[in-house]
Amino acid sequence: MAAVSAVLYARMGASWWLFAALWLVPDLSMLGYATGRPCWGARIYNAFHTYLLPGVLALAALALHARGLVPFALIWVNHIGIDRALGYGLKYSDGFGFTHLGRLGRKAE
């Protein structure tokens, strides 16, 4: 997904400055963990790290002939794809380090 979204982004001719500026925006969802409730933190993080929302954004942009919104969806998809490639999966309510791809961090000895 990361490679496909990057290629599509390049073919659209959108600004790479925009790409760089917005690439980390989905990670602001980690602020959900500031509530002190890992369950809510996981829900908020997961909402912004699934392909559903950027997919809806892209489809809505195409349906409404708002092509200018498609690059935002592609940046979002690219972010999620890179996260998955690096092992940052969707979070479980046990804490930030517990993901559907395995445990993050050092292994217990």
N, C-alpha and C positions, 0 to 999 in steps of 0.2 A: 504494500500500500504506500509505503514511503517513497519508493522509486517511481511508481506510477503517478502519484500526486505531484512529485517534483517535475516529472516530464510534462504533465498536463499544465502545470503552472508556467513552465518555461514556454510552452507553445502558445499560451494565452498572451504572452508578452507583458505580463504584469511586473511591477517594480520589485526588484530583489531587496531594496531597502524596506519596503513594506513587509516582505517575507521575514527579514531579519528582525524587524521591530515587533512583529506580532507573534513570532514563533513560540515564545514562552508564555503567552497570555493564558492558555488552558491550565498552566500550572498554578495560576492564582487560585484555582479551586482547592488547593491544599490548605488555604486559609480556613476551610471548613473544619479542619482539625483543631483550630484555635478555640472552638466551642468547648473543648475539653471532653467531648463525647465522641469517641472513635467511630461509633456507628453513624453519626451524622456526617463526620468528616469523610468516611468512606462513601456514603451516598452522594455527597456533593462532588467529590473527586470523580467517582464513577460516572456521574451524569455528564461530566465534561470530557471524559476519556473513553467514550464509546462512539462508534461511527454513526449512531442514530442522528444526533443533532447536526453535525456537519452535513450529513446526507440530506436531511430535511432542508437545511439552508441552501444547499446546491440545487435541489429539486424546485424549491420555491423561487430561487433566483432565475432558473431557466423558465419556469412556468409564467413568471411575471415579467419576463424579458428584462430582468435586472442583471445583466451580465457582469456588472461591476461587483456583485457580491460573490461570484464564483471563486475568485482568488482567496477570499477569506475562508471559504469552505475547504479549499485545497491546502491552505496553510494548516488548518486545524487537522485535517486528515493526515498530513505529513507529520505533524507533531505526535499524533497517536501512533502512527506506524513506527516512528523512531523509538518512542517509548517502549513499544512491544519488542522491538529488535534488541533493546538494551535490557530487557527483562522486567521492565516496570509494567506490571499488569494491573488489572482491576483489583481494587482493595477489598479485603474482608474487614468486618467490623472489629476484629481483634486488635487492629493497629495498622499503621501505615506500611510496615514491613511485611505484612501478610497479604500475598497476592495470588491470583488464580494461576500465575506462572511459577509460583514457588516463593520461598522466603527470601527477602532482601537482606543484605548485610552479611556479616561474618557468620560462619557456621558455629554452633555451640560445640564446645570441646567436651 
